[in-house]
Amino acid sequence: MPSVLIQEVVKHLEALPPDLQQQVLSLVRSLDSTLEQGVPGSHLLQFAGTIPSSELDAMSKAIEQGCEQVDLDEW
């Protein structure tokens, strides 16, 4: 059974013209997309330490080589 709040919203929504109903729908969809997504970090702890240190070193070196350089001729 829908809550009183939902019934109240529907009552007002039904009284609106179609173009405003569409605006309300767009607003509700945008609010829905802002809800928290993903998993808590505590669930990811099981993966801690699973990447070998040699691979972590290789990633760090690649970042240093590729991301910490400025190409003055780029612009």
Secondary structure, DSSP 8 states (H G I E B T S, - for coil): ---HHHHHHHHHHHHS-HHHHHHHHHHHHHHHHTS--S--GGGGGGGTT-S-HHHHHHHHHHHHHHHS---TT--
